[in-house]
């Protein structure tokens, strides 16, 4: 039977070779021809893959065999499209092969070296596959010449184009409505982090997402339209089929990824909800302490707000750490690389930020100042308006807002005029130097009289005077008094200085401090009878 099969194959091959002279001869193996396997060279006809050839016959490479086969197929007359396509097994010398022919025209040969190694494919199955693929290609080439097929393809393409234009118009209309919608204030005041209202930012993100969604919908509509239109014509059907397969594989992969990520997303959602409930409970507790509803020995109302923010940050950080392994894609190299990059950036770029942040905590927990306090830090004196995470803002009497970094503020001595002023009010003081010829009792009374005349100086506790020093030329007196509003220190001091000048002028007491250049002839002293040297109206 093998002998008869080989004889039949050789007879059929001889008939094919003698029946029609082909412009380019098929490379056939001879008894002494060397056949070697190499890289695959695909044979594609009308955008349809037929087979991959790998064997080199003598001096003819696989690429040359593919080029000759493609040329023979393209040169087939239209009448040959209906001829039967056969794969005839034959043996030449010691080489077995399958010869594919269209009618009486031999187009290419398939050798064992053409088969993919370790694929398990046989010459018979390779020949049948090549025949099926070549039949489909020639059938498509024949259909491309039929007017009804072209008319149907054009009609369906026009209909698909109209539907595409309608879809694009609807998508654009929805996008414009989303962009023209006024900014809502429903989320304003609800989305705050460290006192920053994120309402405007969230609205901008919402509009950006609407633009991206509209753009994505347009791209998908164009993709589906192109896939459908290419599939209506025999020549471009393989392209449309590839686009459709790519889209279906992408959707399948996307859907599979979503289903696979559902347990992780559920875990992340559960952790987020638990963290949110915990943060709400923590915030409610510390807000009660801050408002005075709850009193604790170990937590002051002034530090409750900063403690709340610190604990909330720690709670969310812990939640992110716990949820990180469940985030889809967290184990991918890209995700890990981005995480490492952000960590390195934070490490090298946050040294100064951490310094100011820790300094801000020092300011808060040392209770050196808080919003509403009048302080003096170095040469800056004013009202504290904000004690922020990184800096503190002070408004001076000149209506100048000065921003002081927390690290700088911690390194400066801070005088707080408001901290101890809750019970008796803040205290102001001023100093005058009077010569020894003025009785000190009279000076005390004049200073207290000036304080009594000054508006906004409290009568209780009463003003009082200290004799700070007995210098060589004068006595230094310091007047101290209490005021209600520490923010008005400078105006009250100014008014007090004016009243001191008036009181001393009325009593005829010299404020200008003496500096002797020569010793006076007589002693500079105050006799006992003049110790209370007040003017007549004040006696």
C-alpha positions as CSV (number, residue, x, y, z in Angstrom):
1,X,0.0,0.0,0.0
2,X,2.9,2.4,0.8
3,X,4.4,1.7,-2.6
4,X,1.1,2.3,-4.3
5,X,0.6,5.6,-2.3
6,X,4.1,6.8,-3.2
7,X,3.6,5.9,-6.9
8,X,0.2,7.7,-6.9
9,X,1.7,10.7,-5.4
10,X,4.6,10.8,-7.8
11,X,2.1,10.4,-10.7
12,X,-0.1,13.2,-9.5
13,X,2.9,15.4,-9.0
14,X,4.1,14.7,-12.4
15,X,0.7,15.5,-13.9
16,X,0.6,18.8,-12.0
17,X,4.0,19.8,-13.1
18,X,3.3,19.0,-16.8
19,X,-0.3,20.3,-16.9
20,X,0.6,24.0,-16.6
21,X,3.8,25.9,-16.7
22,X,4.0,28.2,-13.6
23,X,5.8,31.5,-13.8
24,X,7.8,30.5,-10.7
25,X,8.7,26.9,-10.0
26,X,8.0,25.2,-6.7
27,X,11.1,24.4,-4.8
28,X,11.0,20.6,-4.7
29,X,13.4,18.4,-2.7
30,X,15.6,16.1,-4.8
31,X,17.2,12.9,-3.7
32,X,20.4,14.8,-2.8
33,X,18.9,18.1,-1.7
34,X,19.7,19.2,1.8
35,X,16.6,20.2,3.8
36,X,17.2,22.2,7.0
37,X,14.8,23.9,9.5
38,X,15.1,27.5,10.3
39,X,13.0,30.5,11.5
40,X,9.3,30.5,10.7
41,X,8.1,32.5,7.7
42,X,4.3,33.0,7.6
43,X,2.4,32.8,4.4
44,X,-0.5,35.4,4.5
45,X,-3.0,35.7,1.7
46,X,-5.7,38.4,1.8
47,X,-4.9,39.2,5.4
48,X,-5.5,35.6,6.3
49,X,-2.7,33.3,7.7
50,X,-2.3,30.1,5.7
51,X,0.7,28.3,7.1
52,X,4.2,28.9,8.4
53,X,7.1,27.5,6.5
54,X,10.5,26.8,8.2
55,X,12.4,24.5,5.8
56,X,15.1,25.6,3.5
57,X,15.5,23.4,0.4
58,X,19.0,23.5,-1.0
59,X,19.7,27.2,-1.6
60,X,16.0,28.3,-1.3
61,X,15.2,29.8,2.1
62,X,11.8,29.6,3.8
63,X,11.2,33.3,3.1
64,X,11.8,32.8,-0.7
65,X,9.4,29.8,-0.6
66,X,6.7,32.0,1.0
67,X,7.3,34.8,-1.5
68,X,6.9,32.4,-4.5
69,X,3.8,30.7,-3.0
70,X,2.2,34.1,-2.4
71,X,3.0,35.2,-6.0
72,X,1.5,32.0,-7.5
73,X,-1.7,32.4,-5.5
74,X,-2.1,36.0,-6.4
75,X,-1.6,35.1,-10.1
76,X,-4.4,32.6,-10.1
77,X,-7.2,33.5,-12.5
78,X,-10.7,34.3,-11.2
79,X,-11.9,31.0,-12.8
80,X,-9.5,29.0,-10.6
81,X,-11.2,30.3,-7.4
82,X,-13.9,27.6,-7.8
83,X,-11.4,24.8,-8.4
84,X,-10.9,22.1,-5.7
85,X,-8.0,22.7,-3.3
86,X,-6.1,19.5,-2.4
87,X,-3.2,18.5,-0.1
88,X,-1.5,15.5,-1.8
89,X,1.0,13.5,0.3
90,X,4.1,12.5,-1.7
91,X,7.6,11.2,-1.2
92,X,10.6,12.4,-3.2
93,X,13.7,10.3,-2.5
94,X,13.8,9.9,1.3
95,X,11.8,13.1,1.9
96,X,8.1,13.0,2.6
97,X,5.9,16.0,2.1
98,X,2.4,17.3,1.3
99,X,1.8,19.3,-1.9
100,X,-1.0,21.8,-1.9
101,X,-2.6,22.6,-5.2
102,X,-5.5,24.7,-6.6
103,X,-7.1,22.7,-9.4
104,X,-4.1,21.7,-11.5
105,X,-1.8,24.5,-10.1
106,X,0.7,23.5,-7.5
107,X,1.2,26.4,-5.1
108,X,3.5,25.2,-2.3
109,X,4.8,22.1,-0.5
110,X,4.8,21.3,3.2
111,X,7.8,19.3,4.5
112,X,8.3,17.8,8.0
113,X,10.9,20.5,8.7
114,X,8.1,23.1,8.2
115,X,6.2,21.8,11.2
116,X,6.6,23.5,14.6
117,X,8.9,21.5,16.8
118,X,7.2,19.7,19.7
119,X,3.7,20.8,18.6
120,X,2.5,17.2,17.8
121,X,1.2,18.3,14.4
122,X,1.4,15.9,11.5
123,X,1.9,16.6,7.8
124,X,-1.7,15.4,7.2
125,X,-3.2,17.8,9.8
126,X,-1.0,20.7,8.5
127,X,-2.1,20.1,5.0
128,X,-5.8,20.0,6.0
129,X,-5.4,23.3,7.9
130,X,-3.6,24.9,5.0
131,X,-6.3,23.8,2.6
132,X,-9.1,25.2,4.9
133,X,-7.3,28.5,5.3
134,X,-6.5,28.9,1.6
135,X,-10.1,28.0,0.7
136,X,-11.4,30.7,3.0
137,X,-8.9,33.2,1.5
138,X,-9.9,32.5,-2.1
139,X,-13.6,32.5,-1.2
140,X,-13.2,35.9,0.4
141,X,-11.3,37.1,-2.7
142,X,-14.2,35.9,-4.8
143,X,-16.8,37.5,-2.6
144,X,-15.0,40.8,-2.8
145,X,-15.9,40.9,-6.5
146,X,-19.6,40.3,-5.9
147,X,-21.7,43.5,-6.0
148,X,-24.3,42.4,-3.5
149,X,-21.6,41.8,-0.9
150,X,-20.1,45.3,-1.4
151,X,-23.5,47.0,-1.4
152,X,-24.5,45.2,1.8
153,X,-21.2,46.1,3.4
154,X,-21.6,49.8,2.4
155,X,-25.2,50.0,3.6
156,X,-24.4,48.5,7.0
157,X,-21.3,50.8,7.3
158,X,-23.4,53.9,6.6
159,X,-26.0,52.8,9.2
160,X,-23.2,52.1,11.7
161,X,-21.7,55.6,11.0
162,X,-25.1,57.3,11.6
163,X,-25.4,55.4,14.9
164,X,-21.9,56.4,15.8
165,X,-22.6,60.1,15.2
166,X,-25.7,59.9,17.3
167,X,-23.8,58.2,20.1
168,X,-21.1,60.8,20.0
169,X,-23.6,63.6,20.1
170,X,-25.4,62.1,23.1
171,X,-22.0,61.6,24.9
172,X,-21.1,65.2,24.2
173,X,-24.4,66.5,25.4
174,X,-24.1,64.6,28.7
175,X,-20.5,65.9,29.1
176,X,-21.7,69.6,28.5
177,X,-24.4,69.2,31.1
178,X,-22.0,67.8,33.6
179,X,-19.6,70.7,33.0
180,X,-22.3,73.4,33.1
181,X,-23.8,72.2,36.3
182,X,-23.2,74.8,39.1
183,X,-20.8,73.9,41.8
184,X,-22.7,72.4,44.7
185,X,-22.0,73.3,48.2
186,X,-23.5,70.2,49.8
187,X,-20.1,68.7,50.5
188,X,-18.6,72.0,51.6
189,X,-17.7,71.8,55.2
190,X,-18.0,68.0,55.3
191,X,-14.8,67.2,53.6
192,X,-12.2,68.9,55.7
193,X,-8.6,67.7,56.5
194,X,-6.6,69.7,58.9
195,X,-9.1,72.6,58.5
196,X,-8.8,72.7,54.7
197,X,-12.2,72.5,52.9
198,X,-11.8,70.1,50.0
199,X,-15.2,70.9,48.5
200,X,-13.8,72.9,45.6
201,X,-11.1,70.3,44.9
202,X,-13.6,67.4,44.9
203,X,-15.8,69.3,42.5
204,X,-12.8,69.8,40.2
205,X,-12.0,66.1,40.4
206,X,-15.6,65.3,39.6
207,X,-15.6,67.4,36.5
208,X,-12.3,65.9,35.4
209,X,-13.7,62.4,35.8
210,X,-16.7,63.4,33.8
211,X,-14.4,64.6,31.0
212,X,-12.4,61.3,31.1
213,X,-15.5,59.2,31.2
214,X,-16.9,61.0,28.1
215,X,-13.6,60.7,26.3
216,X,-13.4,57.0,27.1
217,X,-17.0,56.4,25.9
218,X,-16.2,58.1,22.6
219,X,-13.1,56.0,22.2
220,X,-15.1,52.8,22.9
221,X,-17.8,53.9,20.4
222,X,-15.2,54.6,17.7
223,X,-13.5,51.2,18.4
224,X,-16.8,49.3,18.1
225,X,-17.7,51.2,14.9
226,X,-14.4,50.4,13.3
227,X,-14.6,46.7,14.3
228,X,-18.1,46.5,12.8
229,X,-17.2,48.3,9.5
230,X,-14.1,46.3,8.9
231,X,-16.0,43.1,9.4
232,X,-18.5,43.9,6.6
233,X,-15.9,43.5,3.7
234,X,-14.2,40.2,2.9
235,X,-10.7,41.8,2.5
236,X,-10.8,43.6,6.0
237,X,-12.8,40.9,7.8
238,X,-9.6,39.5,9.5
239,X,-8.8,43.0,10.8
240,X,-12.2,43.4,12.2
241,X,-12.1,39.9,13.7
242,X,-8.8,40.7,15.4
243,X,-10.1,44.0,16.8
244,X,-13.2,42.2,18.1
245,X,-11.1,39.4,19.7
246,X,-8.8,42.0,21.2
247,X,-11.8,43.9,22.7
248,X,-13.4,40.7,24.0
249,X,-10.2,39.5,25.5
250,X,-9.6,42.9,27.1
251,X,-13.2,42.9,28.6
252,X,-12.8,39.3,29.7
253,X,-9.5,40.0,31.4
254,X,-11.0,43.2,32.9
255,X,-14.0,41.3,34.2
256,X,-11.9,38.4,35.5
257,X,-9.7,41.0,37.2
258,X,-12.7,42.6,38.8
259,X,-14.1,39.3,40.0
260,X,-10.7,38.3,41.4
261,X,-10.3,41.7,43.1
262,X,-13.7,41.6,44.8
263,X,-12.6,39.9,48.0
264,X,-9.7,42.3,48.4
265,X,-11.9,45.3,47.7
266,X,-14.5,44.0,50.2
267,X,-11.7,43.7,52.8
268,X,-10.5,47.3,52.0
269,X,-14.1,48.6,52.2
270,X,-14.6,46.9,55.6
271,X,-11.3,48.3,57.0
272,X,-12.3,51.7,55.7
273,X,-15.7,51.6,57.4
274,X,-14.2,50.4,60.7
275,X,-11.5,53.1,60.5
276,X,-14.2,55.8,59.7
277,X,-16.3,54.7,62.7
278,X,-13.2,54.7,65.0
279,X,-12.2,58.2,63.8
280,X,-15.7,59.5,64.4
281,X,-15.7,58.2,67.9
282,X,-12.2,59.6,68.6
283,X,-13.2,63.0,67.1
284,X,-16.4,63.2,69.2
285,X,-14.5,62.4,72.4
286,X,-11.7,65.0,71.8
287,X,-14.2,67.6,70.6
288,X,-16.1,67.2,73.9
289,X,-12.8,67.7,75.8
290,X,-12.1,70.8,73.7
291,X,-15.5,72.3,74.3
292,X,-15.2,71.6,78.1
293,X,-18.0,69.0,78.2
294,X,-15.6,66.4,79.5
295,X,-12.8,67.4,81.9
296,X,-9.7,65.3,82.2
297,X,-6.7,65.7,84.4
298,X,-4.3,64.5,81.8
299,X,-5.7,66.4,78.8
300,X,-6.2,70.1,78.6
301,X,-8.8,71.7,76.3
302,X,-6.1,73.7,74.6
303,X,-4.3,70.5,73.5
304,X,-7.4,68.4,72.7
305,X,-7.6,69.7,69.1
306,X,-4.0,68.9,68.2
307,X,-4.3,65.5,70.0
308,X,-7.4,64.7,68.0
309,X,-5.7,65.4,64.7
310,X,-2.6,63.4,65.7
311,X,-4.7,60.4,66.8
312,X,-6.9,60.6,63.6
313,X,-3.7,60.6,61.4
314,X,-2.4,57.6,63.3
315,X,-5.7,55.8,63.0
316,X,-5.9,56.3,59.2
317,X,-2.2,55.4,58.8
318,X,-2.8,52.1,60.6
319,X,-5.9,51.5,58.5
320,X,-3.9,52.0,55.3
321,X,-1.1,49.7,56.5
322,X,-3.6,47.0,57.3
323,X,-5.5,47.5,54.0
324,X,-2.4,47.7,51.8
325,X,-2.1,43.9,51.1
326,X,-5.7,43.7,50.0
327,X,-5.5,46.5,47.5
328,X,-5.7,45.0,43.9
329,X,-2.2,45.2,42.3
330,X,-0.4,45.9,45.5
331,X,1.9,42.9,44.9
332,X,2.8,44.0,41.3
333,X,6.3,45.3,40.7
334,X,5.0,48.6,39.4
335,X,3.0,49.2,42.5
336,X,6.0,48.3,44.7
337,X,8.3,50.5,42.6
338,X,6.0,53.5,43.0
339,X,5.7,52.9,46.7
340,X,9.5,52.8,47.1
341,X,9.9,55.9,45.0
342,X,7.3,57.8,47.1
343,X,9.0,56.6,50.2
344,X,12.4,57.8,49.1
345,X,10.9,61.2,48.0
346,X,9.2,61.5,51.4
347,X,12.4,60.6,53.3
348,X,14.7,63.1,51.5
349,X,12.1,65.8,51.1
350,X,10.4,65.8,54.5
351,X,13.3,66.5,56.9
352,X,12.5,70.2,57.2
353,X,8.7,69.5,57.2
354,X,9.1,67.0,60.0
355,X,11.2,69.6,62.0
356,X,8.4,72.2,61.6
357,X,5.7,69.6,62.4
358,X,7.4,68.5,65.6
359,X,8.0,72.1,66.5
360,X,4.3,72.8,66.0
361,X,3.5,69.9,68.4
362,X,5.9,71.4,70.9
363,X,4.1,74.8,70.7
364,X,0.7,73.2,71.2
365,X,1.6,70.8,74.0
366,X,3.8,73.3,75.9
367,X,0.8,75.7,75.6
368,X,3.1,78.6,74.9
369,X,0.4,80.2,72.7
370,X,-2.9,79.5,71.0
371,X,-5.2,81.4,68.6
372,X,-6.5,84.5,70.3
373,X,-3.4,85.0,72.5
374,X,-1.4,88.2,72.4
375,X,2.3,87.3,72.4
376,X,5.7,88.7,71.9
377,X,8.2,86.5,70.0
378,X,11.5,88.2,69.6
379,X,10.7,91.6,68.0
380,X,7.3,90.5,66.9
381,X,4.3,91.4,69.0
382,X,0.7,90.8,68.0
383,X,-2.4,88.5,68.1
384,X,-2.0,84.9,67.3
385,X,-4.5,83.9,64.6
386,X,-3.4,80.4,63.5
387,X,-1.2,77.8,65.1
388,X,-0.7,75.6,62.0
389,X,1.0,72.4,61.4
390,X,4.1,74.0,59.9
391,X,3.9,77.7,60.9
392,X,2.1,80.2,63.1
393,X,0.5,83.4,61.9
394,X,0.6,86.6,64.0
395,X,-1.3,89.9,63.3
396,X,0.5,93.0,64.6
397,X,-1.0,96.3,65.6
398,X,0.0,97.6,62.1
399,X,-2.4,95.1,60.6
400,X,0.5,93.1,59.2
401,X,0.2,89.3,59.1
402,X,3.5,87.7,59.9
403,X,4.1,84.0,59.3
404,X,6.7,82.5,61.6
405,X,7.9,78.9,61.0
406,X,7.3,76.7,64.0
407,X,10.9,75.7,64.2
408,X,11.9,79.4,64.4
409,X,9.2,80.1,67.0
410,X,10.3,77.3,69.2
411,X,13.9,78.7,69.2
412,X,12.7,82.1,70.4
413,X,11.5,83.1,73.8
414,X,7.7,83.7,73.8
415,X,6.0,86.2,76.1
416,X,2.3,85.4,76.4
417,X,0.3,88.4,77.7
418,X,-3.0,86.5,77.6
419,X,-2.3,83.2,79.4
420,X,-2.6,84.5,83.0
421,X,-5.0,87.3,82.2
422,X,-8.2,85.3,82.6
423,X,-8.9,86.1,86.3
424,X,-7.5,89.6,86.9
425,X,-6.7,90.7,83.4
426,X,-3.4,91.2,81.6
427,X,-0.7,93.4,83.2
428,X,1.1,96.4,81.7
429,X,4.0,98.2,83.1
430,X,6.0,101.4,82.4
431,X,9.2,102.8,83.9
432,X,10.2,106.4,84.8
433,X,13.4,107.7,86.3
434,X,13.1,110.7,88.7
435,X,15.8,112.6,90.5
436,X,16.5,112.2,94.2
437,X,15.1,115.7,94.9
438,X,11.6,114.4,94.3
439,X,9.9,112.7,97.3
440,X,9.4,109.0,96.4
441,X,5.9,109.0,98.1
442,X,4.9,111.9,95.8
443,X,6.2,110.0,92.8
444,X,4.2,106.9,93.8
445,X,1.0,108.9,94.2
446,X,1.5,110.7,90.9
447,X,2.0,107.5,89.0
448,X,-1.1,105.9,90.6
449,X,-3.1,109.0,89.9
450,X,-2.1,108.8,86.2
451,X,-3.2,105.1,86.2
452,X,-6.6,106.0,87.7
453,X,-7.1,108.6,85.0
454,X,-6.3,106.2,82.2
455,X,-9.3,104.5,80.5
456,X,-9.3,100.6,80.3
457,X,-7.1,100.2,83.3
458,X,-8.8,98.1,86.0
459,X,-9.4,99.6,89.4
460,X,-9.3,96.1,91.0
461,X,-6.6,95.0,91.4
462,X,-5.3,98.5,92.1
463,X,-2.2,99.8,90.3
464,X,1.0,99.7,92.3
465,X,4.6,101.0,92.0
466,X,8.0,99.4,92.5
467,X,11.2,101.3,93.0
468,X,13.4,99.2,90.7
469,X,16.8,100.7,91.5
470,X,18.6,103.5,93.2
471,X,21.0,104.6,90.5
472,X,23.8,107.2,90.7
473,X,21.7,110.0,89.4
474,X,18.0,109.0,89.8
475,X,15.5,106.5,91.2
476,X,13.9,104.1,88.7
477,X,10.1,103.7,89.4
478,X,8.0,101.0,87.7
479,X,4.2,101.3,87.5
480,X,2.2,98.2,87.0
481,X,-1.5,98.0,86.3
482,X,-4.1,95.5,85.0
483,X,-6.1,95.8,81.8
484,X,-9.0,93.8,80.4
485,X,-8.0,93.3,76.8
486,X,-4.4,92.3,76.2
487,X,-4.8,93.1,72.5
488,X,-5.1,96.8,73.4
489,X,-1.7,97.0,75.3
490,X,-0.1,99.6,73.1
491,X,-3.1,102.1,73.0
492,X,-3.5,101.8,76.7
493,X,0.2,102.3,77.3
494,X,0.2,105.4,75.1
495,X,-2.8,106.8,77.0
496,X,-1.0,106.0,80.3
497,X,2.2,107.8,79.3
498,X,0.1,110.9,78.4
499,X,-1.6,110.9,81.8
500,X,1.8,110.4,83.6
501,X,3.2,113.5,81.8
502,X,0.1,115.5,82.8
503,X,0.2,114.4,86.4
504,X,3.9,115.3,86.9
505,X,3.5,118.6,85.1
506,X,0.6,119.5,87.3
507,X,2.8,118.7,90.4
508,X,5.8,120.5,89.1
509,X,8.0,117.4,89.4
510,X,10.7,117.0,86.8
511,X,10.6,113.8,84.8
512,X,13.8,114.4,83.0
513,X,16.5,112.4,84.8
514,X,19.5,114.5,86.1
515,X,23.0,113.6,85.2
516,X,25.5,115.6,87.3
517,X,28.7,116.8,85.7
518,X,29.9,118.7,88.9
519,X,29.0,118.2,92.5
520,X,26.4,120.8,93.6
521,X,27.3,123.3,96.3
522,X,24.5,122.1,98.5
523,X,23.2,118.7,99.3
524,X,20.5,117.3,97.0
525,X,18.0,115.9,99.5
526,X,14.3,116.1,100.5
527,X,13.5,117.3,104.0
528,X,10.9,115.4,106.0
529,X,8.4,118.2,105.7
530,X,8.5,117.8,102.0
531,X,8.1,114.1,101.8
532,X,4.5,114.4,100.7
533,X,5.1,117.3,98.4
534,X,1.7,117.2,96.6
535,X,0.1,120.2,95.0
536,X,-2.6,122.0,97.2
537,X,-5.5,120.6,95.2
538,X,-4.3,117.0,95.8
539,X,-3.7,117.4,99.5
